[in-house]
């Protein structure tokens, strides 16, 4: 449940904040981690995208490693959201990079698969 029954406060507003002021779950709270096949759609950020579903991330591979663990039978669907200046002719990719299924910009929707 996202809203406390006693108040209109969202659940995360009571969480302790980290050094950047971002709420984080309390250390004593039981966490439920999504397993393989639990996620249907993943919005994936990036610095740049191309019409073939190529994505340029920050270079650390965090999203690609997570996708590699979470993906099963083409799910979750990978959706990149960007602005027109982020679209380029070609993003260089490696074997560990995942191709986006859809790239969305304010002016177009590119369906890759």
C-alpha positions as CSV (number, residue, x, y, z in Angstrom):
1,X,0.0,0.0,0.0
2,X,1.3,3.4,-0.9
3,X,-0.6,5.7,1.4
4,X,-0.9,5.5,5.2
5,X,-4.4,4.9,6.4
6,X,-3.9,7.4,9.2
7,X,-2.6,10.3,7.0
8,X,-2.2,11.2,3.3
9,X,1.6,10.7,3.7
10,X,3.2,8.5,1.0
11,X,5.0,5.5,2.5
12,X,8.5,6.7,1.5
13,X,8.1,10.1,3.1
14,X,8.8,8.5,6.5
15,X,11.9,6.7,5.3
16,X,15.3,8.0,6.4
17,X,17.1,10.1,3.8
18,X,20.6,9.4,2.5
19,X,23.4,12.0,2.2
20,X,21.7,13.4,-1.0
21,X,18.3,13.7,0.7
22,X,16.8,10.7,-1.2
23,X,14.5,8.5,0.9
24,X,15.7,4.9,1.3
25,X,14.0,2.0,2.9
26,X,14.9,1.5,6.6
27,X,17.7,-1.0,7.2
28,X,15.3,-3.2,9.3
29,X,12.6,-3.3,6.7
30,X,12.1,-6.6,4.8
31,X,12.8,-6.1,1.1
32,X,11.3,-8.1,-1.7
33,X,13.5,-8.3,-4.7
34,X,12.0,-8.9,-8.1
35,X,12.9,-12.2,-9.5
36,X,13.4,-13.4,-13.1
37,X,10.2,-12.8,-15.0
38,X,8.6,-10.5,-12.4
39,X,9.1,-7.3,-14.3
40,X,7.0,-6.7,-17.5
41,X,8.4,-3.3,-18.6
42,X,11.6,-1.4,-17.8
43,X,12.2,2.2,-18.7
44,X,15.9,2.5,-19.4
45,X,17.7,5.8,-19.3
46,X,20.6,6.7,-21.6
47,X,22.8,9.5,-23.0
48,X,22.0,8.6,-26.6
49,X,19.9,6.2,-28.7
50,X,19.6,5.1,-32.3
51,X,16.8,3.9,-34.6
52,X,18.0,0.3,-34.2
53,X,17.5,0.2,-30.4
54,X,21.1,1.0,-29.6
55,X,21.6,2.8,-26.3
56,X,24.6,4.6,-24.8
57,X,24.5,4.5,-21.0
58,X,26.9,6.0,-18.5
59,X,29.6,3.3,-19.2
60,X,29.3,1.4,-15.9
61,X,27.1,-1.4,-17.2
62,X,24.6,-1.2,-14.3
63,X,21.5,-1.5,-16.4
64,X,23.0,-4.1,-18.7
65,X,23.9,-6.4,-15.8
66,X,20.5,-6.0,-14.2
67,X,18.8,-6.8,-17.5
68,X,21.0,-9.8,-18.0
69,X,19.8,-11.2,-14.6
70,X,16.1,-10.1,-15.0
71,X,15.4,-11.0,-18.6
72,X,13.6,-14.1,-19.6
73,X,11.8,-14.9,-22.9
74,X,12.1,-11.2,-24.0
75,X,10.7,-9.8,-20.8
76,X,10.9,-7.2,-19.5
77,X,10.2,-5.1,-22.5
78,X,13.0,-2.5,-22.7
79,X,11.8,1.1,-23.3
80,X,14.2,4.0,-23.8
81,X,12.9,7.5,-23.3
82,X,14.8,10.4,-24.8
83,X,14.8,13.7,-26.4
84,X,15.4,14.5,-30.1
85,X,19.0,15.7,-29.5
86,X,19.8,12.3,-28.0
87,X,19.0,10.5,-31.2
88,X,22.1,9.7,-33.3
89,X,22.7,7.7,-36.5
90,X,24.4,4.8,-34.8
91,X,25.4,3.9,-31.2
92,X,28.4,1.6,-31.0
93,X,27.4,-1.6,-29.1
94,X,29.2,-4.6,-27.6
95,X,28.0,-8.1,-27.1
96,X,26.9,-7.3,-23.5
97,X,24.8,-4.3,-24.5
98,X,21.0,-4.9,-24.7
99,X,19.0,-3.5,-27.6
100,X,15.9,-1.5,-26.6
101,X,12.5,-2.8,-27.8
102,X,11.1,0.7,-28.1
103,X,12.6,4.1,-28.2
104,X,10.3,7.0,-27.4
105,X,10.9,10.7,-28.1
106,X,8.5,13.6,-28.0
107,X,8.0,13.3,-31.8
108,X,8.3,9.6,-32.6
109,X,7.9,6.1,-31.4
110,X,10.4,3.5,-32.7
111,X,9.5,-0.1,-32.3
112,X,12.5,-2.3,-32.8
113,X,11.1,-5.8,-32.3
